[in-house]
Amino acid sequence: MRFTTLLSALCFIVSFSLMTGCGGVKKPEGFPDVIPHTLVVNNNGVPEADVSISLLPEGVSGSWAVGGVTNSEGKGRLATSQGSYMQFGAPVGKYKVVLTKAGKPSSEKSEQELIAMTKEERDAYAGKIAEERKKMPKIIPNALTTSKTPLTIEVSQGSTETVVELNDYAN
């Protein structure tokens, strides 16, 4: 349960970073090199919009997170973040993947509201949103955590896109 909460919080951090930008933040020590990568999510060949993507590297531990959210074309541009630092792309490697229907939690704030908040207010808000997102339905029902998900992908040099067909993982 704690791990799912952590993943939700990390996904929010990535999403928040994508909305507000990361200008001027110094790259943390130990932050991995990333390459551009997009995850495409289809359901019966139809693009699946508003899917929150959380990736957990297999066999690697780190304090960084990889994730994204799909657009109307089912494409989610991956981003890697650590604290308030974010870079578009993902480190080369194998990942377990959890896909959650992103939608918007009932208390989600607009970009303007987020910018107007103090750091303390944003931190408190991030925790509240993480809890709300944790309760949202998973796209692949049996994949409630990265330890149970059947979905894995590999990000490799020369590969810029991975397509996931949800039908392949239906119960």
HELIX and SHEET records of a PDB file:
HELIX    1   1 ARG A    2  THR A   20  1                                  19    
HELIX    2   2 GLU A  111  ALA A  116  1                                   6    
HELIX    3   3 LYS A  119  LYS A  134  1                                  16    
HELIX    4   4 LEU A  166  TYR A  169  5                                   4    
SHEET    1   A 3 VAL A  46  PRO A  47  0                                        
SHEET    2   A 3 THR A  38  ASN A  43 -1                                        
SHEET    3   A 3 LYS A  75  ARG A  77 -1                                        
SHEET    1   B 3 VAL A  46  PRO A  47  0                                        
SHEET    2   B 3 THR A  38  ASN A  43 -1                                        
SHEET    3   B 3 GLU A 161  GLU A 165  1                                        
SHEET    1   C 6 TYR A  85  PHE A  88  0                                        
SHEET    2   C 6 ALA A  79  GLN A  82 -1                                        
SHEET    3   C 6 ALA A  65  VAL A  69 -1                                        
SHEET    4   C 6 VAL A  51  PRO A  57 -1                                        
SHEET    5   C 6 GLY A  93  LYS A 101 -1                                        
SHEET    6   C 6 THR A 152  VAL A 155 -1                                        
END                                                                             
